[in-house]
């Protein structure tokens, strides 16, 4: 499980990205890169990292489900993800 501070930092970045999204789009459309440079660094969506919604793990993230591979496997074995079963042959 990721540290609580890292998860909090990620949530903070997501709020800032949403706050400045329209302003960033308008400045990019106008080509005003000087004004774009004055915005906070965390306003850039590139600074967001995909993390597991349950544990905050940054590696092994499955985009389709929004969770890490480890949590996906645990939940699939327990039958908590509809339509997903463990393969056997």
N, CA, C and O atoms as a GROMACS GRO file, in nm:
protein
  356
    1UNK      N    1   0.084  -0.118   0.000
    1UNK     CA    2   0.000   0.000   0.000
    1UNK      C    3   0.088   0.123   0.000
    1UNK      O    4   0.186   0.131   0.074
    2UNK      N    5   0.054   0.219  -0.083
    2UNK     CA    6   0.131   0.342  -0.093
    2UNK      C    7   0.111   0.426   0.033
    2UNK      O    8   0.011   0.415   0.103
    3UNK      N    9   0.210   0.511   0.059
    3UNK     CA   10   0.200   0.600   0.174
    3UNK      C   11   0.081   0.694   0.158
    3UNK      O   12   0.047   0.735   0.047
    4UNK      N   13   0.021   0.728   0.268
    4UNK     CA   14  -0.096   0.817   0.266
    4UNK      C   15  -0.060   0.954   0.209
    4UNK      O   16  -0.143   1.018   0.144
    5UNK      N   17   0.064   0.998   0.232
    5UNK     CA   18   0.105   1.129   0.182
    5UNK      C   19   0.111   1.131   0.030
    5UNK      O   20   0.079   1.231  -0.033
    6UNK      N   21   0.154   1.019  -0.030
    6UNK     CA   22   0.161   1.012  -0.176
    6UNK      C   23   0.021   1.011  -0.235
    6UNK      O   24  -0.004   1.076  -0.337
    7UNK      N   25  -0.069   0.937  -0.172
    7UNK     CA   26  -0.207   0.934  -0.220
    7UNK      C   27  -0.272   1.071  -0.208
    7UNK      O   28  -0.346   1.113  -0.297
    8UNK      N   29  -0.245   1.141  -0.099
    8UNK     CA   30  -0.301   1.275  -0.078
    8UNK      C   31  -0.246   1.372  -0.182
    8UNK      O   32  -0.320   1.456  -0.235
    9UNK      N   33  -0.118   1.362  -0.211
    9UNK     CA   34  -0.056   1.448  -0.311
    9UNK      C   35  -0.119   1.426  -0.448
    9UNK      O   36  -0.140   1.521  -0.524
   10UNK      N   37  -0.148   1.300  -0.480
   10UNK     CA   38  -0.210   1.268  -0.608
   10UNK      C   39  -0.351   1.328  -0.617
   10UNK      O   40  -0.389   1.383  -0.720
   11UNK      N   41  -0.427   1.316  -0.507
   11UNK     CA   42  -0.562   1.374  -0.507
   11UNK      C   43  -0.556   1.526  -0.522
   11UNK      O   44  -0.639   1.585  -0.591
   12UNK      N   45  -0.458   1.589  -0.457
   12UNK     CA   46  -0.440   1.733  -0.466
   12UNK      C   47  -0.410   1.775  -0.610
   12UNK      O   48  -0.465   1.873  -0.661
   13UNK      N   49  -0.322   1.698  -0.676
   13UNK     CA   50  -0.290   1.727  -0.817
   13UNK      C   51  -0.413   1.715  -0.905
   13UNK      O   52  -0.433   1.797  -0.995
   14UNK      N   53  -0.496   1.613  -0.881
   14UNK     CA   54  -0.616   1.593  -0.962
   14UNK      C   55  -0.711   1.712  -0.949
   14UNK      O   56  -0.773   1.753  -1.047
   15UNK      N   57  -0.723   1.766  -0.829
   15UNK     CA   58  -0.810   1.883  -0.807
   15UNK      C   59  -0.755   2.005  -0.883
   15UNK      O   60  -0.830   2.079  -0.945
   16UNK      N   61  -0.623   2.024  -0.877
   16UNK     CA   62  -0.562   2.139  -0.944
   16UNK      C   63  -0.574   2.126  -1.096
   16UNK      O   64  -0.598   2.226  -1.164
   17UNK      N   65  -0.557   2.005  -1.148
   17UNK     CA   66  -0.571   1.984  -1.292
   17UNK      C   67  -0.712   2.018  -1.337
   17UNK      O   68  -0.730   2.085  -1.439
   18UNK      N   69  -0.812   1.974  -1.261
   18UNK     CA   70  -0.951   2.003  -1.296
   18UNK      C   71  -0.980   2.153  -1.287
   18UNK      O   72  -1.055   2.207  -1.368
   19UNK      N   73  -0.921   2.218  -1.190
   19UNK     CA   74  -0.944   2.362  -1.169
   19UNK      C   75  -0.893   2.445  -1.287
   19UNK      O   76  -0.958   2.540  -1.330
   20UNK      N   77  -0.775   2.410  -1.338
   20UNK     CA   78  -0.712   2.489  -1.443
   20UNK      C   79  -0.732   2.433  -1.584
   20UNK      O   80  -0.671   2.483  -1.678
   21UNK      N   81  -0.815   2.331  -1.601
   21UNK     CA   82  -0.831   2.266  -1.731
   21UNK      C   83  -0.879   2.363  -1.839
   21UNK      O   84  -0.822   2.368  -1.948
   22UNK      N   85  -0.984   2.439  -1.809
   22UNK     CA   86  -1.038   2.532  -1.909
   22UNK      C   87  -0.939   2.642  -1.943
   22UNK      O   88  -0.921   2.677  -2.060
   23UNK      N   89  -0.874   2.695  -1.841
   23UNK     CA   90  -0.776   2.803  -1.862
   23UNK      C   91  -0.659   2.754  -1.946
   23UNK      O   92  -0.613   2.824  -2.035
   24UNK      N   93  -0.610   2.632  -1.916
   24UNK     CA   94  -0.500   2.575  -1.993
   24UNK      C   95  -0.540   2.556  -2.139
   24UNK      O   96  -0.462   2.586  -2.230
   25UNK      N   97  -0.661   2.506  -2.162
   25UNK     CA   98  -0.708   2.482  -2.298
   25UNK      C   99  -0.718   2.613  -2.376
   25UNK      O  100  -0.680   2.619  -2.493
   26UNK      N  101  -0.769   2.717  -2.310
   26UNK     CA  102  -0.782   2.848  -2.376
   26UNK      C  103  -0.644   2.906  -2.411
   26UNK      O  104  -0.625   2.959  -2.520
   27UNK      N  105  -0.550   2.895  -2.318
   27UNK     CA  106  -0.416   2.948  -2.343
   27UNK      C  107  -0.344   2.870  -2.452
   27UNK      O  108  -0.271   2.928  -2.533
   28UNK      N  109  -0.364   2.740  -2.455
   28UNK     CA  110  -0.301   2.659  -2.561
   28UNK      C  111  -0.362   2.692  -2.697
   28UNK      O  112  -0.291   2.696  -2.797
   29UNK      N  113  -0.493   2.714  -2.699
   29UNK     CA  114  -0.562   2.749  -2.824
   29UNK      C  115  -0.511   2.882  -2.878
   29UNK      O  116  -0.492   2.899  -2.999
   30UNK      N  117  -0.489   2.977  -2.786
   30UNK     CA  118  -0.440   3.109  -2.827
   30UNK      C  119  -0.291   3.108  -2.857
   30UNK      O  120  -0.239   3.200  -2.921
   31UNK      N  121  -0.221   3.005  -2.812
   31UNK     CA  122  -0.077   2.998  -2.834
   31UNK      C  123   0.003   3.087  -2.740
   31UNK      O  124   0.116   3.124  -2.769
   32UNK      N  125  -0.057   3.121  -2.627
   32UNK     CA  126   0.009   3.208  -2.529
   32UNK      C  127   0.089   3.122  -2.432
   32UNK      O  128   0.044   3.093  -2.321
   33UNK      N  129   0.208   3.084  -2.473
   33UNK     CA  130   0.289   2.993  -2.392
   33UNK      C  131   0.355   3.064  -2.274
   33UNK      O  132   0.392   3.000  -2.175
   34UNK      N  133   0.370   3.194  -2.282
   34UNK     CA  134   0.426   3.269  -2.169
   34UNK      C  135   0.329   3.266  -2.050
   34UNK      O  136   0.371   3.245  -1.936
   35UNK      N  137   0.201   3.286  -2.077
   35UNK     CA  138   0.100   3.281  -1.971
   35UNK      C  139   0.081   3.138  -1.922
   35UNK      O  140   0.054   3.114  -1.804
   36UNK      N  141   0.094   3.044  -2.014
   36UNK     CA  142   0.081   2.903  -1.977
   36UNK      C  143   0.191   2.861  -1.881
   36UNK      O  144   0.171   2.777  -1.793
   37UNK      N  145   0.308   2.921  -1.898
   37UNK     CA  146   0.422   2.891  -1.813
   37UNK      C  147   0.404   2.945  -1.671
   37UNK      O  148   0.468   2.896  -1.578
   38UNK      N  149   0.318   3.045  -1.654
   38UNK     CA  150   0.294   3.105  -1.523
   38UNK      C  151   0.196   3.024  -1.438
   38UNK      O  152   0.186   3.048  -1.317
   39UNK      N  153   0.125   2.930  -1.498
   39UNK     CA  154   0.033   2.845  -1.422
   39UNK      C  155   0.113   2.751  -1.332
   39UNK      O  156   0.231   2.726  -1.358
   40UNK      N  157   0.052   2.699  -1.228
   40UNK     CA  158   0.123   2.603  -1.141
   40UNK      C  159   0.165   2.478  -1.218
   40UNK      O  160   0.097   2.436  -1.311
   41UNK      N  161   0.278   2.420  -1.179
   41UNK     CA  162   0.326   2.300  -1.247
   41UNK      C  163   0.227   2.185  -1.234
   41UNK      O  164   0.211   2.106  -1.327
   42UNK      N  165   0.162   2.176  -1.119
   42UNK     CA  166   0.067   2.067  -1.096
   42UNK      C  167  -0.063   2.084  -1.174
   42UNK      O  168  -0.150   1.997  -1.166
   43UNK      N  169  -0.078   2.193  -1.248
   43UNK     CA  170  -0.197   2.212  -1.330
   43UNK      C  171  -0.188   2.132  -1.459
   43UNK      O  172  -0.287   2.119  -1.531
   44UNK      N  173  -0.071   2.079  -1.489
   44UNK     CA  174  -0.052   1.999  -1.610
   44UNK      C  175  -0.100   1.856  -1.587
   44UNK      O  176  -0.060   1.794  -1.488
   45UNK      N  177  -0.184   1.804  -1.675
   45UNK     CA  178  -0.233   1.667  -1.657
   45UNK      C  179  -0.124   1.560  -1.671
   45UNK      O  180  -0.144   1.446  -1.631
   46UNK      N  181  -0.011   1.597  -1.727
   46UNK     CA  182   0.100   1.502  -1.741
   46UNK      C  183   0.155   1.461  -1.604
   46UNK      O  184   0.211   1.353  -1.590
   47UNK      N  185   0.138   1.546  -1.505
   47UNK     CA  186   0.192   1.517  -1.372
   47UNK      C  187   0.107   1.418  -1.292
   47UNK      O  188   0.148   1.376  -1.185
   48UNK      N  189  -0.011   1.382  -1.345
   48UNK     CA  190  -0.094   1.282  -1.279
   48UNK      C  191  -0.039   1.142  -1.308
   48UNK      O  192   0.010   1.116  -1.418
   49UNK      N  193  -0.048   1.055  -1.211
   49UNK     CA  194  -0.003   0.916  -1.230
   49UNK      C  195  -0.121   0.824  -1.203
   49UNK      O  196  -0.197   0.844  -1.108
   50UNK      N  197  -0.135   0.724  -1.287
   50UNK     CA  198  -0.240   0.625  -1.265
   50UNK      C  199  -0.206   0.542  -1.142
   50UNK      O  200  -0.099   0.481  -1.135
   51UNK      N  201  -0.296   0.540  -1.045
   51UNK     CA  202  -0.276   0.465  -0.922
   51UNK      C  203  -0.399   0.381  -0.892
   51UNK      O  204  -0.511   0.415  -0.931
   52UNK      N  205  -0.376   0.271  -0.823
   52UNK     CA  206  -0.484   0.182  -0.781
   52UNK      C  207  -0.579   0.260  -0.690
   52UNK      O  208  -0.536   0.331  -0.600
   53UNK      N  209  -0.709   0.246  -0.715
   53UNK     CA  210  -0.809   0.316  -0.635
   53UNK      C  211  -0.817   0.262  -0.493
   53UNK      O  212  -0.857   0.334  -0.401
   54UNK      N  213  -0.779   0.137  -0.474
   54UNK     CA  214  -0.792   0.073  -0.342
   54UNK      C  215  -0.667   0.088  -0.257
   54UNK      O  216  -0.676   0.116  -0.137
   55UNK      N  217  -0.550   0.069  -0.317
   55UNK     CA  218  -0.426   0.067  -0.240
   55UNK      C  219  -0.333   0.184  -0.270
   55UNK      O  220  -0.245   0.213  -0.189
   56UNK      N  221  -0.350   0.250  -0.383
   56UNK     CA  222  -0.261   0.359  -0.420
   56UNK      C  223  -0.135   0.312  -0.491
   56UNK      O  224  -0.046   0.393  -0.518
   57UNK      N  225  -0.126   0.183  -0.521
   57UNK     CA  226  -0.008   0.128  -0.587
   57UNK      C  227   0.006   0.190  -0.726
   57UNK      O  228  -0.091   0.199  -0.801
   58UNK      N  229   0.129   0.232  -0.759
   58UNK     CA  230   0.154   0.300  -0.886
   58UNK      C  231   0.197   0.207  -0.999
   58UNK      O  232   0.188   0.244  -1.116
   59UNK      N  233   0.242   0.088  -0.965
   59UNK     CA  234   0.288  -0.006  -1.068
   59UNK      C  235   0.184  -0.115  -1.089
   59UNK      O  236   0.106  -0.146  -0.999
   60UNK      N  237   0.182  -0.171  -1.208
   60UNK     CA  238   0.089  -0.279  -1.237
   60UNK      C  239  -0.055  -0.232  -1.241
   60UNK      O  240  -0.146  -0.306  -1.203
   61UNK      N  241  -0.077  -0.110  -1.287
   61UNK     CA  242  -0.211  -0.050  -1.291
   61UNK      C  243  -0.286  -0.101  -1.414
   61UNK      O  244  -0.232  -0.098  -1.525
   62UNK      N  245  -0.408  -0.148  -1.395
   62UNK     CA  246  -0.492  -0.193  -1.505
   62UNK      C  247  -0.595  -0.084  -1.533
   62UNK      O  248  -0.689  -0.065  -1.456
   63UNK      N  249  -0.575  -0.014  -1.643
   63UNK     CA  250  -0.654   0.105  -1.675
   63UNK      C  251  -0.804   0.074  -1.688
   63UNK      O  252  -0.888   0.153  -1.644
   64UNK      N  253  -0.836  -0.040  -1.746
   64UNK     CA  254  -0.976  -0.075  -1.770
   64UNK      C  255  -1.055  -0.088  -1.639
   64UNK      O  256  -1.173  -0.055  -1.634
   65UNK      N  257  -0.988  -0.135  -1.535
   65UNK     CA  258  -1.056  -0.158  -1.406
   65UNK      C  259  -1.023  -0.051  -1.303
   65UNK      O  260  -1.098  -0.033  -1.206
   66UNK      N  261  -0.913   0.021  -1.320
   66UNK     CA  262  -0.875   0.126  -1.226
   66UNK      C  263  -0.809   0.075  -1.100
   66UNK      O  264  -0.800   0.147  -1.000
   67UNK      N  265  -0.762  -0.050  -1.103
   67UNK     CA  266  -0.696  -0.108  -0.986
   67UNK      C  267  -0.566  -0.176  -1.029
   67UNK      O  268  -0.542  -0.196  -1.148
   68UNK      N  269  -0.484  -0.212  -0.931
   68UNK     CA  270  -0.357  -0.277  -0.960
   68UNK      C  271  -0.380  -0.424  -0.993
   68UNK      O  272  -0.487  -0.479  -0.965
   69UNK      N  273  -0.280  -0.486  -1.051
   69UNK     CA  274  -0.290  -0.627  -1.091
   69UNK      C  275  -0.311  -0.717  -0.970
   69UNK      O  276  -0.378  -0.820  -0.980
   70UNK      N  277  -0.254  -0.680  -0.857
   70UNK     CA  278  -0.265  -0.763  -0.737
   70UNK      C  279  -0.408  -0.760  -0.684
   70UNK      O  280  -0.465  -0.864  -0.652
   71UNK      N  281  -0.466  -0.641  -0.676
   71UNK     CA  282  -0.604  -0.629  -0.628
   71UNK      C  283  -0.701  -0.690  -0.729
   71UNK      O  284  -0.803  -0.748  -0.692
   72UNK      N  285  -0.668  -0.678  -0.857
   72UNK     CA  286  -0.752  -0.739  -0.961
   72UNK      C  287  -0.757  -0.890  -0.942
   72UNK      O  288  -0.865  -0.950  -0.949
   73UNK      N  289  -0.643  -0.950  -0.918
   73UNK     CA  290  -0.637  -1.096  -0.901
   73UNK      C  291  -0.715  -1.139  -0.776
   73UNK      O  292  -0.790  -1.236  -0.781
   74UNK      N  293  -0.696  -1.068  -0.666
   74UNK     CA  294  -0.768  -1.101  -0.543
   74UNK      C  295  -0.919  -1.090  -0.563
   74UNK      O  296  -0.994  -1.178  -0.521
   75UNK      N  297  -0.961  -0.982  -0.626
   75UNK     CA  298  -1.104  -0.962  -0.644
   75UNK      C  299  -1.164  -1.059  -0.746
   75UNK      O  300  -1.278  -1.101  -0.731
   76UNK      N  301  -1.086  -1.096  -0.849
   76UNK     CA  302  -1.135  -1.190  -0.948
   76UNK      C  303  -1.152  -1.329  -0.887
   76UNK      O  304  -1.251  -1.398  -0.916
   77UNK      N  305  -1.059  -1.371  -0.803
   77UNK     CA  306  -1.069  -1.502  -0.738
   77UNK      C  307  -1.188  -1.506  -0.643
   77UNK      O  308  -1.255  -1.609  -0.630
   78UNK      N  309  -1.215  -1.395  -0.577
   78UNK     CA  310  -1.328  -1.387  -0.483
   78UNK      C  311  -1.462  -1.369  -0.555
   78UNK      O  312  -1.567  -1.378  -0.492
   79UNK      N  313  -1.458  -1.342  -0.687
   79UNK     CA  314  -1.580  -1.325  -0.765
   79UNK      C  315  -1.642  -1.188  -0.751
   79UNK      O  316  -1.762  -1.173  -0.774
   80UNK      N  317  -1.563  -1.088  -0.715
   80UNK     CA  318  -1.616  -0.953  -0.694
   80UNK      C  319  -1.618  -0.869  -0.822
   80UNK      O  320  -1.675  -0.760  -0.823
   81UNK      N  321  -1.555  -0.919  -0.929
   81UNK     CA  322  -1.555  -0.846  -1.056
   81UNK      C  323  -1.645  -0.923  -1.152
   81UNK      O  324  -1.612  -1.036  -1.189
   82UNK      N  325  -1.758  -0.866  -1.194
   82UNK     CA  326  -1.852  -0.936  -1.280
   82UNK      C  327  -1.790  -0.971  -1.416
   82UNK      O  328  -1.723  -0.889  -1.478
   83UNK      N  329  -1.813  -1.094  -1.460
   83UNK     CA  330  -1.767  -1.137  -1.591
   83UNK      C  331  -1.623  -1.183  -1.597
   83UNK      O  332  -1.575  -1.221  -1.703
   84UNK      N  333  -1.554  -1.180  -1.485
   84UNK     CA  334  -1.413  -1.222  -1.482
   84UNK      C  335  -1.402  -1.350  -1.402
   84UNK      O  336  -1.444  -1.356  -1.286
   85UNK      N  337  -1.345  -1.453  -1.464
   85UNK     CA  338  -1.322  -1.578  -1.395
   85UNK      C  339  -1.179  -1.620  -1.414
   85UNK      O  340  -1.114  -1.580  -1.511
   86UNK      N  341  -1.130  -1.700  -1.322
   86UNK     CA  342  -0.992  -1.751  -1.333
   86UNK      C  343  -0.988  -1.857  -1.441
   86UNK      O  344  -1.072  -1.947  -1.445
   87UNK      N  345  -0.891  -1.846  -1.528
   87UNK     CA  346  -0.879  -1.942  -1.637
   87UNK      C  347  -0.832  -2.077  -1.585
   87UNK      O  348  -0.748  -2.085  -1.495
   88UNK      N  349  -0.888  -2.184  -1.641
   88UNK     CA  350  -0.842  -2.319  -1.609
   88UNK      C  351  -0.866  -2.407  -1.731
   88UNK      O  352  -0.970  -2.398  -1.795
   89UNK      N  353  -0.770  -2.492  -1.761
   89UNK     CA  354  -0.784  -2.584  -1.874
   89UNK      C  355  -0.710  -2.712  -1.849
   89UNK      O  356  -0.711  -2.801  -1.934
   0.00000   0.00000   0.00000
